[in-house]
Amino acid sequence: MMAALKAHTGWLFHALSTSPNPLRRPIDRVAALLSLLLLCGTVLAVPVALTSGSVVRENLTRQAERQAAGSRPISAVLTTDARMEVPVSEVYGYGDAGTTALVSWPTPLGDRVESVPVPAGSRAGERVEVWVDGAGTRVPAPPSEASITTAAAFTGVLVLVVAEVLCFGAMLGVQAAARRIALRGWEREWAHVQRGGSWSQH
């Protein structure tokens, strides 16, 4: 890895150098300039990834605050023991099995009973927390701080990895194209020399 990085750095230095070099062709300088720009892109990808993660964190935090403002957690009572529930999708090889139970909680219009996810092994009479709105209807719980942090970190890492892969992939493509163009140039020069012409670095 270090040897490849050292060799690449040396190639960039010699390709961009202003000192005379009969083996350096104009395409080498163009490829080196493009590679240098793409290398700068890999560095700039770091603050872009950090910013992306920060934006996702801020958006999810505001979303969680809005959800929390319009809902509240209450204690609900299990009216049945927990049971394993296998969705139809699980039968066909996708989806996850979950543990559910019937739980009851008070609402302005009377007690409400619904089947909700509960920890495995829960028994009737135990209590679980559910989130409800002002009418007592069950709603999703706001994202937790841990889930927000995880989503923000995942976004930042994903942006960084994608940017790095694109930049390095483009760099390899530029250099491969430059080598092909240079090789065709050397072949033309060699054919010219064989016909009695003089050697040129252009």
Contacts in CASP RR format, 6 or more apart in sequence:
PFRMAT RR
TARGET T0000
AUTHOR 0000-0000-0000
METHOD contacts of the structure
MODEL  1
MMAALKAHTGWLFHALSTSPNPLRRPIDRVAALLSLLLLCGTVLAVPVAL
TSGSVVRENLTRQAERQAAGSRPISAVLTTDARMEVPVSEVYGYGDAGTT
ALVSWPTPLGDRVESVPVPAGSRAGERVEVWVDGAGTRVPAPPSEASITT
AAAFTGVLVLVVAEVLCFGAMLGVQAAARRIALRGWEREWAHVQRGGSWS
QH
11 32 0 8 1.000
12 32 0 8 1.000
12 35 0 8 1.000
12 36 0 8 1.000
14 21 0 8 1.000
14 24 0 8 1.000
15 24 0 8 1.000
15 28 0 8 1.000
15 29 0 8 1.000
15 31 0 8 1.000
15 32 0 8 1.000
16 29 0 8 1.000
16 32 0 8 1.000
16 33 0 8 1.000
16 36 0 8 1.000
17 24 0 8 1.000
22 201 0 8 1.000
23 201 0 8 1.000
24 201 0 8 1.000
25 182 0 8 1.000
25 185 0 8 1.000
25 201 0 8 1.000
25 202 0 8 1.000
26 202 0 8 1.000
27 178 0 8 1.000
27 181 0 8 1.000
27 182 0 8 1.000
28 178 0 8 1.000
28 182 0 8 1.000
30 178 0 8 1.000
31 174 0 8 1.000
31 175 0 8 1.000
31 177 0 8 1.000
31 178 0 8 1.000
34 171 0 8 1.000
34 174 0 8 1.000
35 171 0 8 1.000
35 174 0 8 1.000
35 175 0 8 1.000
38 167 0 8 1.000
38 168 0 8 1.000
38 170 0 8 1.000
38 171 0 8 1.000
38 174 0 8 1.000
39 167 0 8 1.000
39 171 0 8 1.000
41 163 0 8 1.000
41 167 0 8 1.000
42 163 0 8 1.000
42 164 0 8 1.000
42 167 0 8 1.000
42 168 0 8 1.000
45 159 0 8 1.000
45 160 0 8 1.000
45 163 0 8 1.000
45 164 0 8 1.000
45 167 0 8 1.000
46 160 0 8 1.000
48 159 0 8 1.000
48 160 0 8 1.000
48 163 0 8 1.000
49 156 0 8 1.000
49 157 0 8 1.000
49 159 0 8 1.000
49 160 0 8 1.000
49 163 0 8 1.000
50 156 0 8 1.000
52 155 0 8 1.000
52 156 0 8 1.000
52 159 0 8 1.000
53 152 0 8 1.000
53 153 0 8 1.000
53 155 0 8 1.000
53 156 0 8 1.000
53 159 0 8 1.000
54 152 0 8 1.000
56 151 0 8 1.000
56 152 0 8 1.000
56 155 0 8 1.000
56 156 0 8 1.000
57 148 0 8 1.000
57 149 0 8 1.000
57 151 0 8 1.000
57 152 0 8 1.000
60 143 0 8 1.000
60 147 0 8 1.000
60 148 0 8 1.000
60 151 0 8 1.000
60 152 0 8 1.000
61 148 0 8 1.000
63 142 0 8 1.000
63 143 0 8 1.000
64 142 0 8 1.000
64 143 0 8 1.000
64 144 0 8 1.000
64 148 0 8 1.000
65 142 0 8 1.000
67 139 0 8 1.000
67 140 0 8 1.000
67 141 0 8 1.000
67 142 0 8 1.000
67 143 0 8 1.000
68 142 0 8 1.000
70 133 0 8 1.000
70 134 0 8 1.000
71 131 0 8 1.000
71 132 0 8 1.000
71 133 0 8 1.000
71 134 0 8 1.000
71 139 0 8 1.000
71 142 0 8 1.000
72 131 0 8 1.000
72 132 0 8 1.000
72 134 0 8 1.000
73 129 0 8 1.000
73 130 0 8 1.000
73 131 0 8 1.000
73 141 0 8 1.000
74 105 0 8 1.000
74 106 0 8 1.000
74 129 0 8 1.000
74 130 0 8 1.000
74 131 0 8 1.000
74 132 0 8 1.000
75 105 0 8 1.000
75 127 0 8 1.000
75 128 0 8 1.000
75 129 0 8 1.000
76 103 0 8 1.000
76 104 0 8 1.000
76 105 0 8 1.000
76 116 0 8 1.000
76 127 0 8 1.000
76 128 0 8 1.000
76 129 0 8 1.000
76 130 0 8 1.000
77 103 0 8 1.000
77 104 0 8 1.000
77 105 0 8 1.000
77 125 0 8 1.000
77 126 0 8 1.000
77 127 0 8 1.000
78 101 0 8 1.000
78 102 0 8 1.000
78 103 0 8 1.000
78 118 0 8 1.000
78 122 0 8 1.000
78 123 0 8 1.000
78 124 0 8 1.000
78 125 0 8 1.000
78 126 0 8 1.000
78 127 0 8 1.000
78 128 0 8 1.000
79 101 0 8 1.000
79 102 0 8 1.000
79 103 0 8 1.000
79 104 0 8 1.000
79 113 0 8 1.000
79 124 0 8 1.000
79 125 0 8 1.000
80 101 0 8 1.000
80 102 0 8 1.000
80 124 0 8 1.000
81 101 0 8 1.000
81 121 0 8 1.000
81 122 0 8 1.000
81 123 0 8 1.000
81 124 0 8 1.000
82 99 0 8 1.000
82 100 0 8 1.000
82 101 0 8 1.000
82 118 0 8 1.000
82 119 0 8 1.000
82 120 0 8 1.000
82 121 0 8 1.000
82 122 0 8 1.000
82 123 0 8 1.000
83 99 0 8 1.000
83 100 0 8 1.000
83 101 0 8 1.000
84 97 0 8 1.000
84 98 0 8 1.000
84 99 0 8 1.000
84 120 0 8 1.000
85 97 0 8 1.000
85 98 0 8 1.000
85 99 0 8 1.000
85 100 0 8 1.000
85 115 0 8 1.000
86 97 0 8 1.000
86 98 0 8 1.000
87 95 0 8 1.000
87 96 0 8 1.000
87 97 0 8 1.000
89 95 0 8 1.000
90 96 0 8 1.000
90 97 0 8 1.000
98 117 0 8 1.000
99 117 0 8 1.000
99 118 0 8 1.000
99 119 0 8 1.000
99 120 0 8 1.000
99 121 0 8 1.000
99 122 0 8 1.000
100 115 0 8 1.000
100 116 0 8 1.000
100 117 0 8 1.000
100 118 0 8 1.000
101 115 0 8 1.000
101 116 0 8 1.000
101 118 0 8 1.000
101 122 0 8 1.000
101 124 0 8 1.000
102 113 0 8 1.000
102 114 0 8 1.000
102 115 0 8 1.000
103 113 0 8 1.000
103 114 0 8 1.000
103 115 0 8 1.000
103 116 0 8 1.000
103 118 0 8 1.000
103 128 0 8 1.000
103 130 0 8 1.000
104 111 0 8 1.000
104 112 0 8 1.000
104 113 0 8 1.000
105 111 0 8 1.000
105 112 0 8 1.000
105 130 0 8 1.000
105 132 0 8 1.000
105 136 0 8 1.000
106 112 0 8 1.000
107 132 0 8 1.000
107 135 0 8 1.000
107 136 0 8 1.000
107 137 0 8 1.000
108 134 0 8 1.000
108 135 0 8 1.000
108 136 0 8 1.000
109 135 0 8 1.000
112 136 0 8 1.000
112 137 0 8 1.000
112 138 0 8 1.000
114 138 0 8 1.000
116 128 0 8 1.000
116 130 0 8 1.000
116 138 0 8 1.000
118 128 0 8 1.000
119 128 0 8 1.000
122 128 0 8 1.000
130 138 0 8 1.000
131 138 0 8 1.000
131 139 0 8 1.000
131 140 0 8 1.000
131 141 0 8 1.000
131 142 0 8 1.000
132 138 0 8 1.000
132 139 0 8 1.000
133 139 0 8 1.000
143 151 0 8 1.000
189 199 0 8 1.000
189 200 0 8 1.000
192 200 0 8 1.000
193 199 0 8 1.000
END
